[in-house]
């Protein structure tokens, strides 16, 4: 019963499961989503995604995966926005995958929290905690670096779940997981990407610096007419100016301005 509940209770979920451990609720998808997602719905979204030249991952006769499928279903888009406010995540969306034969996704981990909402068919899931991951891999994944995410699940210390139509499975941030369908199946995944400190500081800091014209000075051009001594002095001047600008970034005024932008972005809006 460590990972299982008979219903989705938000108070219990946030206290015991959110970014701590998985949650499986038999028959919990319908109450959670408040609608069904049919093969007809998936087919319409798949066609719209193709027409929009949206990336669709497919293996003919095996599987079709549409990332951000809520872009192509107005009702799902509205629900994703509602869930984003409730869970306090600025950007939230739905993915959807349909399988047409026994198939699955390889072992991997995501820089997001995910709710798998099984709609049709049966899918077997294996999960393992981030304790099995090197810290360097976690850091690179959170920085959204390319080529990171694939990682073998351990042969021990893993949780196994069998999702049937209507079941819900919460996969916490950075947990290793793999899902294999027994035959044809259809599922939705509600995706909550985690916000790294880097992404919540550096882009917003750039906005603040531009707004205050900090760093506006033109840098010297290192043209061929410079003498070696002039070139060395110019290089040192760039370093000195860079150090001064970085020093300004720690001013309380700048930190407060960045934090105001963070609150507008990170805090749920009514």
One Martini backbone bead per residue (centre of mass of N, CA, C, O) as a GRO file, in nm:
protein
  270
    1UNK     BB    1   0.049   0.067   0.001
    2UNK     BB    2   0.268   0.288  -0.050
    3UNK     BB    3   0.140   0.363  -0.364
    4UNK     BB    4  -0.163   0.325  -0.269
    5UNK     BB    5  -0.499   0.434  -0.356
    6UNK     BB    6  -0.859   0.484  -0.366
    7UNK     BB    7  -0.779   0.794  -0.405
    8UNK     BB    8  -0.765   1.137  -0.487
    9UNK     BB    9  -0.591   1.325  -0.240
   10UNK     BB   10  -0.449   1.624  -0.217
   11UNK     BB   11  -0.345   1.629   0.075
   12UNK     BB   12  -0.198   1.357   0.062
   13UNK     BB   13  -0.032   1.403  -0.188
   14UNK     BB   14   0.142   1.651  -0.093
   15UNK     BB   15   0.251   1.509   0.170
   16UNK     BB   16   0.349   1.204   0.028
   17UNK     BB   17   0.415   1.237  -0.308
   18UNK     BB   18   0.522   1.495  -0.399
   19UNK     BB   19   0.838   1.435  -0.500
   20UNK     BB   20   0.864   1.130  -0.355
   21UNK     BB   21   0.622   0.930  -0.467
   22UNK     BB   22   0.424   0.725  -0.596
   23UNK     BB   23   0.087   0.692  -0.757
   24UNK     BB   24  -0.193   0.463  -0.725
   25UNK     BB   25  -0.522   0.464  -0.896
   26UNK     BB   26  -0.790   0.290  -0.919
   27UNK     BB   27  -0.997   0.463  -1.132
   28UNK     BB   28  -0.873   0.780  -1.121
   29UNK     BB   29  -0.892   0.927  -1.405
   30UNK     BB   30  -1.183   1.036  -1.427
   31UNK     BB   31  -1.185   1.229  -1.181
   32UNK     BB   32  -0.932   1.386  -1.261
   33UNK     BB   33  -1.020   1.467  -1.571
   34UNK     BB   34  -1.337   1.476  -1.651
   35UNK     BB   35  -1.275   1.269  -1.893
   36UNK     BB   36  -1.236   1.135  -2.207
   37UNK     BB   37  -1.000   0.953  -2.428
   38UNK     BB   38  -1.023   0.882  -2.755
   39UNK     BB   39  -0.941   0.762  -3.057
   40UNK     BB   40  -1.081   1.002  -3.196
   41UNK     BB   41  -0.929   1.221  -3.049
   42UNK     BB   42  -0.649   1.130  -3.132
   43UNK     BB   43  -0.689   1.141  -3.439
   44UNK     BB   44  -0.750   1.444  -3.458
   45UNK     BB   45  -0.483   1.540  -3.327
   46UNK     BB   46  -0.291   1.399  -3.524
   47UNK     BB   47  -0.381   1.549  -3.777
   48UNK     BB   48  -0.326   1.836  -3.672
   49UNK     BB   49  -0.025   1.793  -3.621
   50UNK     BB   50   0.055   1.729  -3.911
   51UNK     BB   51  -0.055   1.995  -4.040
   52UNK     BB   52   0.146   2.166  -3.836
   53UNK     BB   53   0.426   2.023  -3.823
   54UNK     BB   54   0.434   1.846  -3.582
   55UNK     BB   55   0.585   1.649  -3.368
   56UNK     BB   56   0.583   1.296  -3.455
   57UNK     BB   57   0.610   0.984  -3.303
   58UNK     BB   58   0.677   0.695  -3.517
   59UNK     BB   59   0.573   0.345  -3.556
   60UNK     BB   60   0.458   0.157  -3.778
   61UNK     BB   61   0.216  -0.040  -3.612
   62UNK     BB   62   0.293   0.056  -3.300
   63UNK     BB   63   0.339   0.391  -3.263
   64UNK     BB   64   0.200   0.708  -3.125
   65UNK     BB   65   0.341   1.038  -3.051
   66UNK     BB   66   0.208   1.336  -2.878
   67UNK     BB   67   0.331   1.623  -2.806
   68UNK     BB   68   0.131   1.850  -2.693
   69UNK     BB   69  -0.180   1.772  -2.757
   70UNK     BB   70  -0.330   2.030  -2.633
   71UNK     BB   71  -0.292   2.208  -2.894
   72UNK     BB   72  -0.540   2.007  -3.038
   73UNK     BB   73  -0.726   2.065  -2.768
   74UNK     BB   74  -0.918   2.283  -2.604
   75UNK     BB   75  -0.995   2.127  -2.348
   76UNK     BB   76  -0.712   2.036  -2.265
   77UNK     BB   77  -0.591   2.317  -2.245
   78UNK     BB   78  -0.772   2.413  -2.014
   79UNK     BB   79  -0.695   2.188  -1.813
   80UNK     BB   80  -0.393   2.246  -1.803
   81UNK     BB   81  -0.425   2.527  -1.681
   82UNK     BB   82  -0.567   2.439  -1.423
   83UNK     BB   83  -0.348   2.246  -1.322
   84UNK     BB   84  -0.119   2.454  -1.310
   85UNK     BB   85  -0.247   2.619  -1.082
   86UNK     BB   86  -0.282   2.390  -0.871
   87UNK     BB   87   0.041   2.292  -0.893
   88UNK     BB   88   0.237   2.540  -0.961
   89UNK     BB   89   0.283   2.536  -1.290
   90UNK     BB   90   0.344   2.733  -1.556
   91UNK     BB   91   0.393   2.474  -1.750
   92UNK     BB   92   0.130   2.282  -1.908
   93UNK     BB   93   0.062   1.943  -2.037
   94UNK     BB   94  -0.030   1.711  -2.292
   95UNK     BB   95   0.012   1.379  -2.367
   96UNK     BB   96   0.010   1.114  -2.631
   97UNK     BB   97  -0.043   0.748  -2.660
   98UNK     BB   98  -0.041   0.499  -2.922
   99UNK     BB   99  -0.094   0.153  -2.950
  100UNK     BB  100  -0.084  -0.150  -3.189
  101UNK     BB  101   0.123  -0.305  -3.008
  102UNK     BB  102   0.362  -0.444  -2.853
  103UNK     BB  103   0.504  -0.177  -2.655
  104UNK     BB  104   0.763   0.080  -2.574
  105UNK     BB  105   0.953   0.253  -2.352
  106UNK     BB  106   1.235   0.339  -2.249
  107UNK     BB  107   1.456   0.391  -2.026
  108UNK     BB  108   1.388   0.677  -1.804
  109UNK     BB  109   1.406   1.038  -1.732
  110UNK     BB  110   1.245   1.332  -1.599
  111UNK     BB  111   1.191   1.700  -1.584
  112UNK     BB  112   0.910   1.581  -1.452
  113UNK     BB  113   0.582   1.560  -1.376
  114UNK     BB  114   0.353   1.265  -1.394
  115UNK     BB  115   0.032   1.175  -1.536
  116UNK     BB  116  -0.111   0.869  -1.588
  117UNK     BB  117  -0.396   0.811  -1.819
  118UNK     BB  118  -0.573   0.543  -1.869
  119UNK     BB  119  -0.796   0.443  -2.143
  120UNK     BB  120  -0.661   0.195  -2.304
  121UNK     BB  121  -0.567  -0.083  -2.212
  122UNK     BB  122  -0.243  -0.229  -2.120
  123UNK     BB  123   0.013  -0.118  -1.880
  124UNK     BB  124   0.350  -0.164  -1.787
  125UNK     BB  125   0.524  -0.052  -1.491
  126UNK     BB  126   0.852   0.088  -1.410
  127UNK     BB  127   1.008   0.203  -1.098
  128UNK     BB  128   1.268   0.442  -0.984
  129UNK     BB  129   1.467   0.611  -0.802
  130UNK     BB  130   1.707   0.875  -0.807
  131UNK     BB  131   1.929   0.717  -0.638
  132UNK     BB  132   2.034   0.570  -0.919
  133UNK     BB  133   2.154   0.848  -0.991
  134UNK     BB  134   2.363   1.060  -1.101
  135UNK     BB  135   2.413   1.388  -1.032
  136UNK     BB  136   2.507   1.473  -1.316
  137UNK     BB  137   2.249   1.376  -1.466
  138UNK     BB  138   2.047   1.551  -1.319
  139UNK     BB  139   2.171   1.825  -1.389
  140UNK     BB  140   2.155   1.793  -1.701
  141UNK     BB  141   1.848   1.755  -1.713
  142UNK     BB  142   1.770   2.031  -1.573
  143UNK     BB  143   1.930   2.182  -1.822
  144UNK     BB  144   1.836   2.054  -2.096
  145UNK     BB  145   2.027   1.862  -2.223
  146UNK     BB  146   2.135   1.687  -2.468
  147UNK     BB  147   2.126   1.335  -2.438
  148UNK     BB  148   1.933   1.320  -2.185
  149UNK     BB  149   1.759   1.031  -1.988
  150UNK     BB  150   1.882   0.776  -2.047
  151UNK     BB  151   1.823   0.489  -1.818
  152UNK     BB  152   1.871   0.221  -1.635
  153UNK     BB  153   1.711   0.012  -1.456
  154UNK     BB  154   1.703  -0.155  -1.193
  155UNK     BB  155   1.677  -0.494  -1.074
  156UNK     BB  156   1.611  -0.341  -0.814
  157UNK     BB  157   1.428  -0.136  -0.645
  158UNK     BB  158   1.119  -0.162  -0.763
  159UNK     BB  159   0.818  -0.058  -0.916
  160UNK     BB  160   0.500  -0.216  -0.992
  161UNK     BB  161   0.256  -0.162  -1.265
  162UNK     BB  162  -0.093  -0.207  -1.364
  163UNK     BB  163  -0.262  -0.054  -1.629
  164UNK     BB  164  -0.591   0.016  -1.665
  165UNK     BB  165  -0.870   0.132  -1.752
  166UNK     BB  166  -0.876   0.437  -1.550
  167UNK     BB  167  -0.598   0.465  -1.449
  168UNK     BB  168  -0.353   0.600  -1.211
  169UNK     BB  169  -0.016   0.756  -1.252
  170UNK     BB  170   0.243   0.879  -1.051
  171UNK     BB  171   0.547   1.048  -1.164
  172UNK     BB  172   0.810   1.164  -1.036
  173UNK     BB  173   1.060   1.354  -1.031
  174UNK     BB  174   1.330   1.166  -1.175
  175UNK     BB  175   1.201   0.904  -1.220
  176UNK     BB  176   1.238   0.604  -1.316
  177UNK     BB  177   1.104   0.466  -1.637
  178UNK     BB  178   0.870   0.208  -1.776
  179UNK     BB  179   0.656   0.132  -2.064
  180UNK     BB  180   0.434  -0.157  -2.144
  181UNK     BB  181   0.238  -0.284  -2.381
  182UNK     BB  182   0.037  -0.562  -2.456
  183UNK     BB  183  -0.109  -0.381  -2.674
  184UNK     BB  184  -0.340  -0.199  -2.738
  185UNK     BB  185  -0.335   0.165  -2.665
  186UNK     BB  186  -0.435   0.448  -2.440
  187UNK     BB  187  -0.286   0.767  -2.339
  188UNK     BB  188  -0.239   1.010  -2.089
  189UNK     BB  189  -0.022   1.298  -2.010
  190UNK     BB  190   0.057   1.492  -1.737
  191UNK     BB  191   0.275   1.780  -1.756
  192UNK     BB  192   0.535   1.897  -1.512
  193UNK     BB  193   0.768   2.111  -1.545
  194UNK     BB  194   1.053   2.185  -1.409
  195UNK     BB  195   1.211   2.459  -1.246
  196UNK     BB  196   1.497   2.600  -1.276
  197UNK     BB  197   1.700   2.830  -1.148
  198UNK     BB  198   1.823   2.923  -1.408
  199UNK     BB  199   1.541   2.978  -1.561
  200UNK     BB  200   1.458   3.186  -1.307
  201UNK     BB  201   1.708   3.397  -1.375
  202UNK     BB  202   1.858   3.459  -1.645
  203UNK     BB  203   1.627   3.568  -1.829
  204UNK     BB  204   1.526   3.782  -1.618
  205UNK     BB  205   1.791   3.932  -1.587
  206UNK     BB  206   1.799   4.030  -1.877
  207UNK     BB  207   1.550   4.210  -1.857
  208UNK     BB  208   1.657   4.399  -1.636
  209UNK     BB  209   1.914   4.496  -1.777
  210UNK     BB  210   1.775   4.616  -2.025
  211UNK     BB  211   1.579   4.810  -1.872
  212UNK     BB  212   1.860   4.956  -1.742
  213UNK     BB  213   2.108   4.959  -1.939
  214UNK     BB  214   2.295   4.726  -1.858
  215UNK     BB  215   2.562   4.695  -2.076
  216UNK     BB  216   2.573   4.924  -2.319
  217UNK     BB  217   2.857   4.915  -2.384
  218UNK     BB  218   3.084   4.933  -2.619
  219UNK     BB  219   3.297   4.728  -2.759
  220UNK     BB  220   3.584   4.663  -2.874
  221UNK     BB  221   3.761   4.646  -3.168
  222UNK     BB  222   3.974   4.382  -3.300
  223UNK     BB  223   4.172   4.516  -3.493
  224UNK     BB  224   4.459   4.527  -3.700
  225UNK     BB  225   4.563   4.822  -3.577
  226UNK     BB  226   4.648   4.696  -3.326
  227UNK     BB  227   4.845   4.667  -3.084
  228UNK     BB  228   4.951   4.458  -2.851
  229UNK     BB  229   4.898   4.654  -2.616
  230UNK     BB  230   4.611   4.742  -2.698
  231UNK     BB  231   4.491   4.460  -2.690
  232UNK     BB  232   4.544   4.399  -2.393
  233UNK     BB  233   4.382   4.642  -2.282
  234UNK     BB  234   4.110   4.566  -2.411
  235UNK     BB  235   4.077   4.292  -2.276
  236UNK     BB  236   4.086   4.403  -1.983
  237UNK     BB  237   3.841   4.594  -2.013
  238UNK     BB  238   3.634   4.372  -2.056
  239UNK     BB  239   3.679   4.232  -1.787
  240UNK     BB  240   3.615   4.471  -1.602
  241UNK     BB  241   3.326   4.522  -1.708
  242UNK     BB  242   3.220   4.240  -1.644
  243UNK     BB  243   3.265   4.246  -1.338
  244UNK     BB  244   3.084   4.493  -1.287
  245UNK     BB  245   2.821   4.368  -1.394
  246UNK     BB  246   2.813   4.121  -1.207
  247UNK     BB  247   2.809   4.289  -0.949
  248UNK     BB  248   2.530   4.429  -1.004
  249UNK     BB  249   2.353   4.164  -0.986
  250UNK     BB  250   2.374   4.175  -0.651
  251UNK     BB  251   2.191   4.385  -0.618
  252UNK     BB  252   1.903   4.440  -0.457
  253UNK     BB  253   1.749   4.573  -0.689
  254UNK     BB  254   1.789   4.340  -0.890
  255UNK     BB  255   1.680   4.106  -0.724
  256UNK     BB  256   1.396   4.227  -0.685
  257UNK     BB  257   1.323   4.247  -0.987
  258UNK     BB  258   1.348   3.946  -1.047
  259UNK     BB  259   1.145   3.849  -0.828
  260UNK     BB  260   0.896   3.983  -0.950
  261UNK     BB  261   0.902   3.809  -1.207
  262UNK     BB  262   0.885   3.536  -1.069
  263UNK     BB  263   0.606   3.574  -0.939
  264UNK     BB  264   0.452   3.610  -1.206
  265UNK     BB  265   0.537   3.317  -1.310
  266UNK     BB  266   0.511   3.109  -1.053
  267UNK     BB  267   0.253   3.215  -0.951
  268UNK     BB  268  -0.058   3.159  -0.927
  269UNK     BB  269  -0.326   3.257  -1.116
  270UNK     BB  270  -0.667   3.348  -1.089
   0.00000   0.00000   0.00000
